């Protein structure tokens, strides 16, 4: 089961509000930027689209949840998208059986009976599009209920994508645990020389390669920088560029150890800033900007998040992002704090 929860934090380390997330557009949404089949994992088109189903997770309006092992759905996929801003105010549409698609024509499914107040099926029909940028359904095309006012994630548009690579399912070790969620965070960066402000990841990150020491996180981090000529020379119509950042690696080509970047709790310091800077210095200048996971249990960091998890961007020495730059972060996480989902010792 994967949940998409979009959190926006602007101007401080704190997360200020919840807003809508991604989904599809009426034109059919975007495809898989890596090419290949639209949907893996055995999800079929003979899916009973729109049939009610039970997710087994209590997700609020700002969480999009799916279970891709739903026995109650012929396709195996039970889905509840995120409720985006602008959607019908009295939203009460429940989870439904979804399916793979190529166009909107593939998405004819059951809708609610307006004369039955207990019917919580989709009101406005379905469209074919994408909803996730990490996890097993990264940039996969699905039939999605239009009640949720869905818009396609820019990162899944082959014409706009700059560097997004879907990891998909676990590449090694045990299967991914359930339930899962995609946690999205938007962080406004400072252009005043203070450097980027990291984002706290509240739910436990899922280890996608369980037979490798540490947590191998599936995250997409995108640099959204303002540009002067919308619609020209890579400047999007929104007036910004969007480029996917790679994960920071040390001189041996390995991700940085998040525990080595933990300043510790205020009452129990672990590493000095000089020690943390020494770890960051192992990342070559040519590979920056890049993103890294750290644990920060300090009160000024992410003490309230699970294990102090936070995502930061590392910029070339002596540079800061332009004023107005935003980091768009998406990570595959557990949908609950169940220790069965979180990696042992994480």
Secondary structure, DSSP 8 states (H G I E B T S, - for coil): -EEEEEEEE-SSSS--EE-------TT-----TT-S-S--TT--S-S-TT-B---SS---TTEEEEETT-TTSTTS-EEE----TTS-TT-----EE--B-SSGGG-------TT-TT--S-SS-EEEE--BSSSTTBT--EEEEGGG-----GGG-TTT-SS-----S-SBSS---SSEEEEEEEEE---SSS----EE--S-B--SBTTSSS----EEEEEEEE-SSTTSTT--TTSEEEEEEEE-B-TTS-B--GGGG--EETTEE---HHHHHHHHTTS-GGG-SEEEEEE--STTTTTTSGGGEEEEEE--TT----TT-EEEEEEEEESS--TTTS-TT-
